[in-house]
């Protein structure tokens, strides 16, 4: 018998097999795989570093020490900053780091950046972005201190690369810079979420093919600009997600235009827009029948008839927020019980003083997929406990989460 070379019967080398194997491992199991044997250690460790999502200041500081080369493993062959594809850091506190703390967080292969940090400084964010020429997703929401300087590196990245730009709360960024940035990436942008924009920015957005749009606190947007944008949306904007909060000049007519030009909407969030009457909501219910998320917090124009139309026409609705819609009564929810609403999983009815405990009990017992109903902190806890006892009379299937604004949840 002829002698065979060691690799002749095995076209794949062990490192290649390890790489293929780790591609099928769930992210939560990668650490166990990395520690199980030396064969998988290198590949699994590289996969672990693709996504950095520290949940605490201590973890973030440990990552910094590793990036600075101050980890316990001095013999590591990894260039850790080259392994990172996605970096997410969110801090709702005002915790202060050293001025140069984030200088180590420079990732040349980064694709996805989420940096929501109220005390973030221009220099740190600008360095992070300039070191990442391949960025496609940038979320700097609630970085309230940032100015135009922070996003300047995005103006020199290759054109039409950015896919998502989220700048909620970044009201200090120049409107002209936003216009330039949006136009630079107009062919690739699919998601835009901005605060306090003017007419020029909205006109620039009109040249993009946006699927997910969020606008909040836009007192400077004129009615004419909104007319033009939503009147031509069908030609340019295949919107599936739309969030509008505190848009001063948004009216019922604009809502009707949204309904007619955006029939593919699956997520709709409208709040604090006081000039929208029930006619606009009824048009939305008639035309946007694919809705799964409907958020209408504190919309005083929502009536029983409008909600009945939503429940009757939008059979895929899963999550509905009606908090503060004070005109709603029991009659609005009878359609939920008699027609449709089989898919409904969560319902927020906080602040609806006209609702009876009987209708809430029926919603809990008769909606097959309901997981939670939020009653709100203003709902009397004694009444909520009494309601829960009635619902659980035959079988304990719900409980009250007091920390979650008196929400009745399925066990």
Long-range contacts (C-beta under 8 A, 24 or more apart in sequence): 14-39, 15-42, 15-43, 18-42, 18-43, 19-43, 22-47, 27-51, 45-78, 46-78, 46-83, 49-78, 49-80, 49-83, 49-84, 50-83, 50-84, 50-85, 50-86, 51-84, 51-85, 51-86, 51-88, 52-84, 52-86, 52-87, 52-88, 53-86, 53-87, 53-88, 53-89, 54-89, 57-91, 57-95, 60-89, 64-101, 64-104, 64-105, 67-104, 67-105, 68-104, 81-105, 81-106, 81-107, 81-108, 82-107, 82-108, 82-109, 83-109, 84-109, 84-110, 85-109, 85-110, 85-111, 85-112, 86-110, 86-111, 86-112, 86-113, 86-114, 87-112, 87-113, 87-114, 87-115, 88-112, 88-114, 88-115, 89-114, 89-115, 89-116, 89-117, 90-114, 90-116, 90-117, 91-116, 91-117, 91-118, 91-119, 92-118, 92-142, 93-118, 94-118, 94-119, 95-119, 102-127, 102-128, 103-127, 106-131, 106-132, 107-131, 107-132, 108-132, 108-133, 108-134, 109-134, 110-134, 110-135, 111-135, 111-136, 111-137, 112-136, 112-137, 113-137, 113-138, 113-139, 114-139, 115-139, 115-140, 115-143, 116-140, 116-141, 116-142, 116-143, 117-142, 117-143, 118-142, 118-143, 118-144, 118-145, 119-145, 120-145, 120-146, 120-150, 121-145, 121-146, 122-146, 122-147, 122-149, 122-150, 123-149, 125-150, 125-151, 126-150, 126-151, 126-152, 126-153, 129-153, 129-154, 133-157, 133-158, 134-161, 135-161, 135-162, 136-161, 136-162, 136-163, 136-164, 136-188, 137-162, 137-163, 137-164, 138-162, 138-164, 138-165, 138-166, 139-164, 139-166, 140-166, 140-167, 140-170, 141-166, 141-167, 141-168, 141-169, 141-170, 141-193, 142-168, 142-169, 143-169, 143-170, 144-169, 144-170, 144-171, 144-172, 145-172, 146-170, 146-172, 146-173, 147-172, 147-173, 147-174, 148-172, 148-173, 148-174, 148-177, 151-177, 151-181, 152-177, 154-181, 154-184, 155-180, 155-181, 155-184, 157-184, 159-184, 159-185, 159-187, 160-184, 160-185, 160-186, 160-187, 160-188, 161-185, 161-188, 162-188, 162-189, 163-188, 163-189, 163-190, 163-191, 164-189, 164-190, 164-191, 164-192, 164-212, 165-189, 165-191, 165-192, 165-193, 165-194, 166-191, 166-192, 166-193, 166-214, 167-193, 167-194, 167-195, 168-193, 168-194, 168-195, 168-214, 168-216, 169-195, 170-195, 171-195, 171-196, 171-217, 175-200, 175-201, 176-200, 178-204, 179-204, 182-207, 182-208, 183-207, 193-243, 196-220, 197-221, 199-224, 199-225, 202-226, 202-229, 203-228, 203-229, 205-229, 206-232, 206-236, 206-237, 207-236, 208-236, 208-237, 209-236, 209-237, 209-238, 210-237, 210-239, 211-237, 211-238, 211-239, 211-240, 211-241, 212-239, 212-240, 212-241, 212-242, 212-267, 213-237, 213-239, 213-241, 213-242, 213-243, 214-241, 214-242, 214-243, 214-244, 214-245, 214-269, 215-243, 215-244, 215-245, 215-247, 216-243, 216-244, 216-245, 216-246, 216-247, 217-245, 217-246, 218-246, 218-247, 218-248, 219-246, 219-248, 221-247, 221-248, 221-249, 222-249, 223-249, 223-251, 223-254, 226-250, 226-254, 227-253, 227-254, 227-257, 230-254, 230-257, 230-258, 230-261, 231-257, 231-261, 232-261, 233-257, 233-258, 233-261, 233-262, 234-260, 234-261, 234-262, 237-261, 237-262, 238-264, 239-264, 239-265, 240-264, 240-265, 240-266, 240-267, 241-265, 241-266, 241-267, 241-268, 242-267, 242-268, 242-269, 243-267, 243-268, 243-269, 243-270, 243-295, 244-269, 244-270, 244-271, 244-273, 245-269, 245-270, 245-271, 245-272, 245-273, 246-271, 246-272, 246-273, 247-273, 248-275, 249-275, 250-275, 250-276, 251-275, 251-276, 251-280, 252-276, 252-277, 252-279, 252-280, 252-301, 253-280, 254-280, 255-279, 255-280, 255-281, 255-283, 255-284, 256-280, 256-283, 258-284, 259-283, 259-284, 259-286, 259-287, 259-288, 260-287, 262-288, 263-287, 263-288, 263-289, 263-290, 264-288, 264-290, 265-290, 265-291, 266-290, 266-291, 266-292, 266-293, 266-316, 267-291, 267-292, 267-293, 268-293, 268-294, 268-295, 269-293, 269-295, 270-295, 270-296, 270-299, 271-295, 271-296, 271-297, 271-298, 271-299, 272-297, 272-298, 273-299, 274-300, 276-301, 277-301, 278-302, 278-303, 278-305, 278-306, 281-306, 281-309, 281-310, 282-306, 282-309, 284-310, 285-309, 285-310, 285-312, 285-313, 285-314, 286-313, 288-314, 289-313, 289-314, 289-315, 289-316, 290-314, 290-316, 291-316, 291-317, 292-316, 292-317, 292-318, 292-319, 292-343, 293-317, 293-318, 293-319, 293-320, 294-319, 294-320, 294-321, 295-319, 295-320, 295-321, 296-320, 296-321, 296-322, 296-325, 297-321, 297-322, 297-323, 297-324, 297-325, 297-348, 298-323, 298-324, 298-325, 299-324, 299-325, 300-324, 300-325, 300-326, 300-327, 302-327, 302-328, 303-327, 303-328, 303-332, 304-328, 304-329, 304-331, 304-332, 307-332, 307-333, 307-335, 308-332, 308-334, 308-335, 311-335, 311-336, 311-339, 311-340, 311-341, 312-339, 312-340, 313-340, 314-340, 315-340, 315-341, 315-342, 315-343, 316-343, 317-341, 317-343, 317-344, 318-343, 318-344, 318-345, 318-346, 319-344, 319-345, 319-346, 320-344, 320-346, 320-347, 320-348, 321-347, 321-348, 322-347, 322-348, 322-349, 322-352, 323-348, 323-349, 323-350, 323-351, 323-352, 323-374, 323-376, 324-350, 324-351, 325-351, 325-352, 326-351, 326-352, 326-353, 326-354, 327-354, 328-352, 328-354, 328-355, 329-354, 329-355, 330-354, 330-355, 330-356, 330-358, 330-359, 333-359, 333-363, 334-359, 336-363, 336-367, 337-362, 337-363, 337-366, 337-367, 341-367, 342-367, 342-368, 342-369, 343-369, 344-369, 344-370, 345-369, 345-370, 345-371, 345-372, 346-370, 346-371, 346-372, 346-373, 346-374, 347-372, 347-373, 347-374, 348-373, 348-374, 348-376, 349-373, 349-374, 349-375, 349-376, 350-374, 350-375, 350-376, 350-377, 350-378, 350-379, 350-405, 350-406, 351-376, 351-378, 357-383, 357-386, 357-387, 357-390, 360-387, 361-387, 361-390, 361-391, 364-391, 364-398, 364-408, 365-391, 370-410, 371-409, 371-410, 372-401, 372-407, 372-408, 372-409, 372-410, 373-407, 373-408, 374-404, 374-405, 374-406, 374-407, 374-408, 375-405, 375-406, 375-407, 375-408, 376-405, 376-406, 377-405, 377-406, 379-406, 381-406, 384-408
